[in-house]
Amino acid sequence: MELKEHFTDRIFKLISETADELGLECYVVGGYVRDLFLYRPSKDIDVVVVGSGIEIAQAFGKKLGRGAHISVFKNFGTAQVKFKDTEVEFVGARKESYSHDSRKPVVEDGTLEDDQNRRDFTINAMAVCLNKDRYGELVDPFGGLDDLKVRTIRTPLDPDITFSDDPLRMMRCIRFATQLNFYIDDETFAALERNKDRIKIISRERIADELNKILLSPVPSKGFIDLDRCGLLELIFPELVALQGVEVRNGRGHKDNFYHTLEVVDNISKVTNDLWLRWATLLHDIGKPRTKRWEPKAGWTFHNHNFIGEKMIPEIFRKMKLPMNEKMKYVQKLVGLHMRPIVIADEEVTDSAVRRLLFEAGDDIDDLMMLCEADITSKNEARKQRFLDNFKLVRQKLKDLEEKDRIRNFQPPVDGAEIMHVFNLQPCREIGSLKSSIKDAILDGVIPNEHDAAFDFMLKKAEQMGLKPVNLPEKK
């Protein structure tokens, strides 16, 4: 690859001019260079300057003129220039040294060589010179280009030092291997196993950020299997590890719920990039270890694992510093409901059951159906096809009943205020009972989802309860 051809953009020419005018060595480094060789488009450009990154950023910003926005971070010796849809981050070349109890290094000014030595992986340590006399020259002291060709993740220096200095690099190692579908070098992987306990000094927010990136990869199972193999998963996500294993009793075993879960996650990743739907999928069976029972007639059972799993979600999200907001409630909801479509599909698909599903799932019904279809991993092709065919029936019924009955997110057409007025009641248990009866009657198809039908039903139900109307509306 002739690198000069890939640095013809005005942005690079102006950086080059600025660097030469200031007499500074200047290089594009890291992810931009890596992605260039992988033919992955990138708008984020990291530039290392042997000297002051802030000085060159300010001069470059002036050259760009109107529309350029410069942000200076003096404490870190960095500056960022945003122009249209491109971001360029400038940093002075530096060398780093670490103390054992922190991933925050002591930083000193350094050479390009020092800067490349501190990089996490060989494929991220390549640099391309932007100075006029060496424009487009690749500086690749650790064979990053060769590692790209053989799709390998490897550290530039001793991996034990790399991971011990900044243990977040262990998560990044597995994340890059997952995103790029690369192989982790044997020596590097062995260092992951040796240094796994160092992950304890990393904040939960940082770990969650890397887990999110793994989960958003094309085949997330690769990352979770590598996390498990090196021992990191037990330390950062023991609830997931608890799904592992197959127990056999009287010749009857159950499936390994860890690998089943990863298969379901891979399935759903083929049809959606929604992070929180992928989280719901990863956690859909998280309650199984706590509900596993042996029943002599039925064999292994996991009764109510969906409800136990739903209750586990807030604690998992809190511990992992994931958002405790509507995202968490959405994941809870899907985990709690994920057995419902499967039960319906396994039995006769009745209007009543579908109405109730539609009512409880609301706007998340399509996501729930996607999760349940991904959850069909049976090796029995005939059984798998029967489920999928029944899911088509469920989907069609959902569509038909929604058009007919408007059940999604519905509120009973007779509300509590109207019941209180008709019977001259203060808030009491009878009002809730009447509201529930109306809701159930609509969901069971006893009455249509219309006010007059619901009102008449309410009067009959109230009469059975010994309630007499006081304020009946005049009939038109």
PEHUNOR-V876063 format. One record per residue. N is the residue number from 1. RES is the residue in one small letter. PHI is phi in degrees with one decimal (* if undefined). NEAR is the number of other ideal C-beta (glycine too) atoms within 12 Angstrom. Layout:
# PEHUNOR-V876063
N&RES&PHI&NEAR ; N&RES&PHI&NEAR
This chain:
# PEHUNOR-V876063
1&m&*&18 ; 2&e&-83.2&13 ; 3&l&-65.9&27 ; 4&k&-55.4&21 ; 5&e&-62.2&13 ; 6&h&-95.0&24 ; 7&f&-127.8&33 ; 8&t&-91.6&14 ; 9&d&-59.5&22 ; 10&r&-55.2&17 ; 11&i&-54.4&31 ; 12&f&-69.3&33 ; 13&k&-62.9&21 ; 14&l&-70.2&31 ; 15&i&-62.2&43 ; 16&s&-60.4&34 ; 17&e&-58.7&24 ; 18&t&-62.0&35 ; 19&a&-61.4&37 ; 20&d&-67.4&23 ; 21&e&-62.5&19 ; 22&l&-89.9&26 ; 23&g&68.0&17 ; 24&l&-115.3&32 ; 25&e&-71.1&33 ; 26&c&-146.5&49 ; 27&y&-139.2&46 ; 28&v&-82.2&42 ; 29&v&-133.0&41 ; 30&g&71.5&32 ; 31&g&-58.9&32 ; 32&y&-63.8&35 ; 33&v&-67.7&41 ; 34&r&-56.0&36 ; 35&d&-68.6&25 ; 36&l&-61.0&32 ; 37&f&-74.1&27 ; 38&l&-92.3&26 ; 39&y&58.3&12 ; 40&r&-108.1&17 ; 41&p&-65.4&13 ; 42&s&-144.3&23 ; 43&k&-110.3&19 ; 44&d&-101.8&24 ; 45&i&-116.2&38 ; 46&d&-102.9&38 ; 47&v&-122.3&48 ; 48&v&-101.2&46 ; 49&v&-117.8&44 ; 50&v&-81.9&35 ; 51&g&142.9&31 ; 52&s&-89.0&30 ; 53&g&-68.0&42 ; 54&i&-67.7&30 ; 55&e&-60.8&29 ; 56&i&-70.1&44 ; 57&a&-63.9&44 ; 58&q&-65.3&24 ; 59&a&-67.9&30 ; 60&f&-64.6&43 ; 61&g&-59.2&29 ; 62&k&-65.1&19 ; 63&k&-64.0&27 ; 64&l&-64.2&26 ; 65&g&80.3&14 ; 66&r&-58.9&10 ; 67&g&99.7&14 ; 68&a&-87.6&25 ; 69&h&-117.8&19 ; 70&i&-108.6&29 ; 71&s&-120.0&20 ; 72&v&-110.6&23 ; 73&f&-120.1&17 ; 74&k&-60.6&15 ; 75&n&-60.0&10 ; 76&f&-102.0&19 ; 77&g&67.0&27 ; 78&t&-124.5&29 ; 79&a&-148.6&33 ; 80&q&-122.7&28 ; 81&v&-119.0&37 ; 82&k&-105.8&23 ; 83&f&-144.6&27 ; 84&k&56.0&16 ; 85&d&-102.4&13 ; 86&t&-115.3&27 ; 87&e&-119.7&25 ; 88&v&-118.6&43 ; 89&e&-108.0&35 ; 90&f&-107.5&43 ; 91&v&-143.7&37 ; 92&g&-73.2&35 ; 93&a&-57.6&37 ; 94&r&-148.7&30 ; 95&k&-117.6&22 ; 96&e&-129.4&27 ; 97&s&-135.9&19 ; 98&y&-118.7&24 ; 99&s&-98.7&14 ; 100&h&-68.2&15 ; 101&d&-100.1&13 ; 102&s&-150.7&19 ; 103&r&-95.1&29 ; 104&k&-89.7&18 ; 105&p&-83.3&18 ; 106&v&-84.4&15 ; 107&v&-110.3&21 ; 108&e&-130.0&16 ; 109&d&-60.5&20 ; 110&g&-149.3&26 ; 111&t&-95.5&23 ; 112&l&-59.0&37 ; 113&e&-60.1&23 ; 114&d&-58.1&25 ; 115&d&-66.7&38 ; 116&q&-69.7&35 ; 117&n&-62.9&27 ; 118&r&-87.5&36 ; 119&r&-70.9&40 ; 120&d&-74.9&39 ; 121&f&-135.7&39 ; 122&t&-58.0&36 ; 123&i&-72.6&44 ; 124&n&-104.7&37 ; 125&a&-105.7&39 ; 126&m&-77.8&41 ; 127&a&-135.3&42 ; 128&v&-122.7&39 ; 129&c&-72.1&34 ; 130&l&-110.1&45 ; 131&n&-69.9&33 ; 132&k&-55.9&22 ; 133&d&-74.6&13 ; 134&r&-129.6&22 ; 135&y&-58.3&27 ; 136&g&85.0&27 ; 137&e&-79.2&24 ; 138&l&-86.6&32 ; 139&v&-111.8&32 ; 140&d&-136.2&30 ; 141&p&-70.0&22 ; 142&f&-111.7&29 ; 143&g&72.9&22 ; 144&g&-61.4&36 ; 145&l&-65.5&26 ; 146&d&-64.6&19 ; 147&d&-66.4&32 ; 148&l&-62.8&33 ; 149&k&-65.0&16 ; 150&v&-99.6&16 ; 151&r&55.5&20 ; 152&t&-123.7&29 ; 153&i&-98.9&43 ; 154&r&-147.4&36 ; 155&t&-84.6&41 ; 156&p&-65.8&31 ; 157&l&-112.4&28 ; 158&d&-53.6&18 ; 159&p&-63.1&33 ; 160&d&-63.0&22 ; 161&i&-70.1&25 ; 162&t&-57.1&39 ; 163&f&-79.2&40 ; 164&s&-69.4&29 ; 165&d&-59.8&33 ; 166&d&-134.5&32 ; 167&p&-63.4&38 ; 168&l&-60.7&35 ; 169&r&-60.7&38 ; 170&m&-66.1&49 ; 171&m&-65.5&42 ; 172&r&-64.8&39 ; 173&c&-57.6&46 ; 174&i&-71.7&44 ; 175&r&-64.1&36 ; 176&f&-63.4&41 ; 177&a&-60.0&39 ; 178&t&-74.0&36 ; 179&q&-60.9&30 ; 180&l&-93.9&34 ; 181&n&57.8&20 ; 182&f&-103.3&32 ; 183&y&-99.0&23 ; 184&i&-88.5&38 ; 185&d&-50.4&29 ; 186&d&-56.6&15 ; 187&e&-65.8&21 ; 188&t&-66.0&39 ; 189&f&-66.5&30 ; 190&a&-61.2&21 ; 191&a&-69.8&31 ; 192&l&-59.6&39 ; 193&e&-64.2&28 ; 194&r&-70.3&23 ; 195&n&-106.4&35 ; 196&k&-54.1&31 ; 197&d&-66.3&20 ; 198&r&-66.8&32 ; 199&i&-61.9&36 ; 200&k&-65.2&19 ; 201&i&-88.8&25 ; 202&i&-90.7&32 ; 203&s&-67.5&20 ; 204&r&-62.5&24 ; 205&e&-61.5&17 ; 206&r&-64.7&25 ; 207&i&-64.4&33 ; 208&a&-61.9&28 ; 209&d&-61.8&22 ; 210&e&-69.9&36 ; 211&l&-61.0&40 ; 212&n&-59.2&30 ; 213&k&-68.4&25 ; 214&i&-63.9&43 ; 215&l&-66.0&42 ; 216&l&-88.8&27 ; 217&s&-73.2&30 ; 218&p&-59.2&20 ; 219&v&-130.3&26 ; 220&p&-60.4&39 ; 221&s&-55.7&31 ; 222&k&-56.0&30 ; 223&g&-67.9&45 ; 224&f&-69.7&41 ; 225&i&-67.9&28 ; 226&d&-65.5&35 ; 227&l&-59.2&40 ; 228&d&-71.1&32 ; 229&r&-60.2&22 ; 230&c&-90.7&34 ; 231&g&93.3&26 ; 232&l&-72.1&42 ; 233&l&-62.6&33 ; 234&e&-58.7&22 ; 235&l&-82.0&27 ; 236&i&-104.1&36 ; 237&f&-152.4&36 ; 238&p&-62.0&22 ; 239&e&-62.1&30 ; 240&l&-74.6&40 ; 241&v&-63.3&25 ; 242&a&-62.5&26 ; 243&l&-74.2&37 ; 244&q&-72.7&28 ; 245&g&101.5&19 ; 246&v&-126.1&17 ; 247&e&-105.7&20 ; 248&v&-116.1&14 ; 249&r&-138.6&16 ; 250&n&50.0&13 ; 251&g&75.8&8 ; 252&r&-117.1&17 ; 253&g&-117.3&16 ; 254&h&-118.5&29 ; 255&k&-74.3&28 ; 256&d&-74.6&23 ; 257&n&-71.6&37 ; 258&f&-68.4&33 ; 259&y&-72.0&23 ; 260&h&-60.3&30 ; 261&t&-58.6&45 ; 262&l&-64.6&38 ; 263&e&-64.7&30 ; 264&v&-66.1&38 ; 265&v&-62.2&43 ; 266&d&-62.2&29 ; 267&n&-60.5&30 ; 268&i&-72.7&40 ; 269&s&-68.1&33 ; 270&k&-76.9&18 ; 271&v&-121.4&20 ; 272&t&-151.6&24 ; 273&n&-105.9&17 ; 274&d&-70.7&24 ; 275&l&-58.5&28 ; 276&w&-78.2&33 ; 277&l&-69.2&36 ; 278&r&-67.2&43 ; 279&w&-63.8&40 ; 280&a&-59.1&45 ; 281&t&-68.2&43 ; 282&l&-61.2&49 ; 283&l&-102.4&46 ; 284&h&-62.9&48 ; 285&d&-109.6&43 ; 286&i&-62.8&41 ; 287&g&-84.4&33 ; 288&k&-64.1&38 ; 289&p&-58.8&28 ; 290&r&-80.2&22 ; 291&t&-113.8&28 ; 292&k&-66.6&27 ; 293&r&-139.0&20 ; 294&w&-101.0&19 ; 295&e&-120.4&16 ; 296&p&-49.9&11 ; 297&k&-82.9&10 ; 298&a&-90.1&14 ; 299&g&87.0&19 ; 300&w&-76.4&27 ; 301&t&-128.5&17 ; 302&f&-134.3&29 ; 303&h&-57.4&18 ; 304&n&64.3&18 ; 305&h&-63.2&31 ; 306&n&-67.9&36 ; 307&f&-73.1&24 ; 308&i&-65.2&27 ; 309&g&-60.1&40 ; 310&e&-57.6&31 ; 311&k&-71.0&20 ; 312&m&-77.9&33 ; 313&i&-57.8&36 ; 314&p&-57.3&22 ; 315&e&-66.7&20 ; 316&i&-63.0&33 ; 317&f&-63.5&30 ; 318&r&-63.4&16 ; 319&k&-65.3&19 ; 320&m&-90.9&33 ; 321&k&59.1&20 ; 322&l&-85.6&33 ; 323&p&-64.0&21 ; 324&m&-92.8&18 ; 325&n&-133.8&14 ; 326&e&-64.0&14 ; 327&k&-63.8&23 ; 328&m&-64.5&27 ; 329&k&-64.6&22 ; 330&y&-62.8&32 ; 331&v&-61.8&41 ; 332&q&-54.7&35 ; 333&k&-60.9&32 ; 334&l&-67.3&45 ; 335&v&-63.6&43 ; 336&g&-65.7&31 ; 337&l&-98.1&35 ; 338&h&-65.2&45 ; 339&m&-83.0&31 ; 340&r&-62.6&33 ; 341&p&-61.8&43 ; 342&i&-68.0&33 ; 343&v&-62.6&23 ; 344&i&-62.5&33 ; 345&a&-69.7&34 ; 346&d&-85.0&22 ; 347&e&-117.0&18 ; 348&e&-69.5&15 ; 349&v&-81.7&28 ; 350&t&-91.2&20 ; 351&d&-58.6&27 ; 352&s&-60.5&24 ; 353&a&-64.0&29 ; 354&v&-69.4&40 ; 355&r&-59.2&38 ; 356&r&-64.3&31 ; 357&l&-61.6&37 ; 358&l&-63.0&40 ; 359&f&-64.7&32 ; 360&e&-77.3&26 ; 361&a&-81.9&33 ; 362&g&58.2&24 ; 363&d&-69.8&18 ; 364&d&-94.2&32 ; 365&i&-61.7&33 ; 366&d&-67.0&25 ; 367&d&-64.6&32 ; 368&l&-60.9&40 ; 369&m&-65.7&39 ; 370&m&-61.6&32 ; 371&l&-60.7&46 ; 372&c&-68.3&41 ; 373&e&-68.2&31 ; 374&a&-66.6&36 ; 375&d&-77.0&39 ; 376&i&-84.4&31 ; 377&t&-118.7&30 ; 378&s&-57.3&19 ; 379&k&-81.5&11 ; 380&n&-82.2&11 ; 381&e&-60.9&12 ; 382&a&-65.4&11 ; 383&r&-65.5&16 ; 384&k&-60.0&19 ; 385&q&-66.4&15 ; 386&r&-63.9&19 ; 387&f&-61.5&29 ; 388&l&-63.9&26 ; 389&d&-64.6&19 ; 390&n&-66.5&29 ; 391&f&-62.9&32 ; 392&k&-62.4&19 ; 393&l&-63.0&26 ; 394&v&-60.9&38 ; 395&r&-60.3&28 ; 396&q&-66.4&18 ; 397&k&-63.6&33 ; 398&l&-56.6&36 ; 399&k&-65.0&20 ; 400&d&-64.2&19 ; 401&l&-71.2&32 ; 402&e&-65.4&27 ; 403&e&-65.6&14 ; 404&k&-80.9&20 ; 405&d&-109.8&31 ; 406&r&50.6&19 ; 407&i&-83.9&35 ; 408&r&-57.0&27 ; 409&n&58.7&15 ; 410&f&-74.6&26 ; 411&q&-111.6&21 ; 412&p&-49.8&32 ; 413&p&-67.1&27 ; 414&v&-109.2&36 ; 415&d&-99.6&22 ; 416&g&-61.3&26 ; 417&a&-63.3&16 ; 418&e&-68.1&26 ; 419&i&-62.0&37 ; 420&m&-60.1&24 ; 421&h&-67.5&20 ; 422&v&-62.8&26 ; 423&f&-104.3&30 ; 424&n&51.8&16 ; 425&l&-110.2&25 ; 426&q&-87.5&12 ; 427&p&-51.2&13 ; 428&c&-160.0&17 ; 429&r&-63.4&14 ; 430&e&-61.1&26 ; 431&i&-64.5&30 ; 432&g&-61.7&19 ; 433&s&-64.6&23 ; 434&l&-65.8&36 ; 435&k&-60.8&30 ; 436&s&-63.8&21 ; 437&s&-63.2&29 ; 438&i&-63.3&38 ; 439&k&-59.2&31 ; 440&d&-63.7&22 ; 441&a&-64.1&30 ; 442&i&-68.6&36 ; 443&l&-65.7&30 ; 444&d&-84.7&24 ; 445&g&77.9&22 ; 446&v&-70.1&22 ; 447&i&-132.5&28 ; 448&p&-74.2&24 ; 449&n&-80.5&33 ; 450&e&-137.0&20 ; 451&h&-62.4&20 ; 452&d&-63.4&17 ; 453&a&-64.0&22 ; 454&a&-66.9&31 ; 455&f&-65.2&28 ; 456&d&-63.0&24 ; 457&f&-61.8&31 ; 458&m&-60.5&40 ; 459&l&-61.4&26 ; 460&k&-65.6&20 ; 461&k&-64.9&30 ; 462&a&-63.6&28 ; 463&e&-62.5&15 ; 464&q&-63.7&15 ; 465&m&-89.4&22 ; 466&g&83.2&10 ; 467&l&-97.3&25 ; 468&k&-116.5&16 ; 469&p&-68.5&24 ; 470&v&-111.0&14 ; 471&n&-121.5&15 ; 472&l&-81.9&17 ; 473&p&-69.7&15 ; 474&e&-70.7&5 ; 475&k&-75.7&7 ; 476&k&-78.2&4
